Amino acid sequence: MFNEYEIIENLKFTLNGAYTRNDHESSYFEPASNGPLNGDGRASRSYSNDDTKLIESFLNYDFNANKHGLNLVAGYSYQQH
């Protein structure tokens, strides 16, 4: 998500947000052994997930007059994992 708004002339507010989810799945299978060790078979399965959230906001003031210019930026960023 990305949004930019011009509040007043030369002053812009920018908002950026993101959400990411990762799913993980694994499985393992080992059949029973018919050899001299006669081992029992094994199997396992696992599942996990994680997510990341991101929010960023900025104010940007950009002013130009003749040969002079002024650019001010203030921002905040938050990320949770």
C-alpha positions in Angstrom: 0.0 0.0 0.0 1.4 3.4 -1.0 -0.4 6.7 -0.7 0.7 10.3 -1.1 -1.3 13.4 -0.3 -0.6 17.0 -0.9 -1.8 18.7 2.3 -1.0 22.2 1.2 1.2 23.5 -1.6 4.7 22.1 -1.4 3.8 19.9 1.7 3.2 16.2 1.0 2.3 13.3 3.3 3.4 9.8 2.3 2.1 6.6 3.8 3.5 3.2 3.0 2.4 -0.1 4.5 3.1 -3.8 3.9 2.1 -7.1 5.4 4.0 -10.3 4.5 3.2 -13.8 5.7 5.4 -16.8 5.1 4.1 -20.4 5.5 6.6 -23.3 6.0 5.7 -26.9 5.7 8.1 -29.9 5.8 7.7 -33.7 6.0 10.0 -36.6 6.5 9.4 -40.3 5.9 11.7 -43.3 6.6 10.3 -46.7 6.0 10.7 -49.6 8.4 13.9 -51.6 7.7 13.9 -55.2 6.8 17.6 -55.5 7.2 19.6 -56.9 10.1 18.8 -53.8 12.3 15.0 -54.2 11.9 14.5 -50.5 12.6 11.0 -49.1 13.1 9.8 -46.6 10.5 9.6 -42.9 11.2 7.6 -40.0 9.9 7.2 -36.4 10.9 5.5 -33.4 9.6 5.8 -29.8 10.7 4.1 -26.5 9.9 4.9 -23.0 10.9 4.3 -19.4 9.7 5.6 -16.0 10.5 4.5 -12.5 9.4 6.1 -9.1 9.1 4.2 -5.7 9.3 5.6 -2.4 8.1 4.3 1.1 8.4 6.2 4.2 7.2 5.0 7.8 7.1 6.8 10.9 5.9 6.2 14.6 5.6 8.1 16.3 2.8 8.3 20.1 2.4 9.9 21.2 -0.9 10.2 24.9 -1.6 12.1 26.6 -4.5 12.4 30.4 -5.1 14.7 31.7 -7.7 18.1 30.1 -7.3 17.4 28.9 -3.7 15.6 25.8 -2.5 14.6 24.3 0.8 13.7 20.6 1.3 12.7 19.3 4.7 11.8 15.7 5.5 10.4 14.1 8.7 9.6 10.5 8.9 8.7 7.5 11.0 9.1 3.8 10.3 7.8 0.8 12.3 8.4 -2.8 11.6 7.3 -5.9 13.5 8.5 -9.4 12.8 
